[in-house]
Amino acid sequence: MVGGRARVRVRTPPGFPRSAGYDLDWQLEGTMGPNVLWLAEALTQVLPIHPEERVLDLGCGKALSSIFLAREFWAQVTATDLWTPEEDNQRRIEEAGVADRVTPVRAEAHALPFGEAEFDVVISLDAYHYFGTDDLYIGTIHRVLKPGGRFGIVVPGLKTDVTSEGIPAHLQPYWHWDFVSFHSPEWWLRHWEKTGLLQVELADWVPDGWRHWLAWMEICADRGQTGAAAERDMLVKDAGRTLGFARVVGRRPANS
Ligand SMILES: C[S@@+](CC[C@H](N)C(=O)[O-])C[C@H]1O[C@@H](n2cnc3c(N)ncnc32)[C@H](O)[C@@H]1O
C-alpha cells in the first residue's frame, strides 16, 4: 500500500467520511495514540483549510495528519515533530505522493526554525498538551501565525479539571502522572485568552470523542499494540464521564 488510500476499510465512525478512505494498516503503522485522521477531521470541520494555505502541523508524529491535510485540502504543510526522525517522515510523505506539498522538519516546539508570520494556520493534534500548558508558549504560536491566522488543537482532555479533591476514583487504577496535562475546553479557553494574544472562536468537546478514542483502541488492542488494551479498559470504565477530546480554535487578531 502506498500512501494511505483505501485497501482495507477501517471501522471509521460516522461523521468522518474523508478518513474512511485511508488504509487501516497504514494508519496502524503511523499511529501514536488516538486515531489522528479522526482528530484532523474533527478539527477541520470547525477550522476549514483552503487550497495553498500554509499550515504548520505541530507535533505531527508520523505525519499522517500532514499527508491528510495536503491530500484533502491541497494545503502546503510543514510537518514538524520532535520524536520522529525527519527522514522517516520524508519517506512516508514521498510514498503518499505529496512531497510537493508536505515538508518534514524535526524541531523542538520552543525552538521552531520559522520566521515571523509564516503560517495561515497552525494545528496540533494530540500533541499540544506536551508543551502548550506553559503560560508563555502561546507567544510562539502568535509569532509564527500571520495576523488574522488561525490556530486549532484537539487534545485528550478532562470534562472537569482535576481539583484538590483528586483523581476520580474509577480512573485511579489507570492514572499516569502526566495526565495532569489533560484539561477541559474551558481551561484552554482561559489559558489562551488571558494572554490577549489570541481570540478564542471555539472551545468545545469533540462530540462522541471518547467513543472514537475507544473504537480506535479496540482496533489497536486487537492488533496487539503495546498499551492499547489498558487504554481501552480505562475508556470502557470511564464511559465518557471524564475523558474525551478538547477542541479549541483561536485567531491571531488582524491588528496584532
Ligand atoms: C502522542 S504523539 C502524537 C503525534 C501525532 N500528532 C498523532 O496524533 O499521531 C505526541 C507528539 O508530540 C510531539 N512532541 C512532544 N513534545 C514536543 C516538543 N517539545 N516539541 C515538539 N514536538 C513535541 C512528539 O514528537 C510526538 O510525536
The ligand as an SDF file (V2000), in Angstrom:
LIG
                    3D

 27 29  0  0  0  0  0  0  0  0999 V2000
    1.1670   11.3170   21.1340 C   0  0  0  0  0  0  0  0  0  0  0  0
    2.2120   11.8890   19.8510 S   0  0  0  0  0  0  0  0  0  0  0  0
    1.0270   12.4150   18.6500 C   0  0  0  0  0  0  0  0  0  0  0  0
    1.6060   12.5590   17.2910 C   0  0  0  0  0  0  0  0  0  0  0  0
    0.6130   12.8900   16.1920 C   0  0  0  0  0  0  0  0  0  0  0  0
    0.1190   14.2420   16.2770 N   0  0  0  0  0  0  0  0  0  0  0  0
   -0.5210   11.9080   16.2090 C   0  0  0  0  0  0  0  0  0  0  0  0
   -1.5820   12.2420   16.7590 O   0  0  0  0  0  0  0  0  0  0  0  0
   -0.3190   10.8020   15.7290 O   0  0  0  0  0  0  0  0  0  0  0  0
    2.8050   13.4350   20.5070 C   0  0  0  0  0  0  0  0  0  0  0  0
    3.7860   14.1320   19.5920 C   0  0  0  0  0  0  0  0  0  0  0  0
    4.1570   15.3520   20.2120 O   0  0  0  0  0  0  0  0  0  0  0  0
    5.4780   15.6380   19.8600 C   0  0  0  0  0  0  0  0  0  0  0  0
    6.0890   16.4610   20.8870 N   0  0  0  0  0  0  0  0  0  0  0  0
    6.0910   16.2750   22.2290 C   0  0  0  0  0  0  0  0  0  0  0  0
    6.8180   17.2080   22.8420 N   0  0  0  0  0  0  0  0  0  0  0  0
    7.2870   18.0220   21.8610 C   0  0  0  0  0  0  0  0  0  0  0  0
    8.0980   19.1870   21.8460 C   0  0  0  0  0  0  0  0  0  0  0  0
    8.5860   19.6800   22.9960 N   0  0  0  0  0  0  0  0  0  0  0  0
    8.3810   19.7390   20.6590 N   0  0  0  0  0  0  0  0  0  0  0  0
    7.8740   19.2520   19.5050 C   0  0  0  0  0  0  0  0  0  0  0  0
    7.0950   18.1590   19.4380 N   0  0  0  0  0  0  0  0  0  0  0  0
    6.8070   17.5490   20.6090 C   0  0  0  0  0  0  0  0  0  0  0  0
    6.1830   14.2950   19.8110 C   0  0  0  0  0  0  0  0  0  0  0  0
    7.2800   14.3400   18.9470 O   0  0  0  0  0  0  0  0  0  0  0  0
    5.0840   13.3530   19.3690 C   0  0  0  0  0  0  0  0  0  0  0  0
    5.1780   12.9720   18.0270 O   0  0  0  0  0  0  0  0  0  0  0  0
  1  2  1  0
  2  3  1  0
  2 10  1  0
  3  4  1  0
  4  5  1  0
  5  6  1  0
  5  7  1  0
  7  8  2  0
  7  9  1  0
 10 11  1  0
 11 12  1  0
 11 26  1  0
 12 13  1  0
 13 14  1  0
 13 24  1  0
 14 15  1  0
 14 23  1  0
 15 16  2  0
 16 17  1  0
 17 18  1  0
 17 23  2  0
 18 19  1  0
 18 20  2  0
 20 21  1  0
 21 22  2  0
 22 23  1  0
 24 25  1  0
 24 26  1  0
 26 27  1  0
M  CHG  2   2   1   9  -1
M  END
$$$$
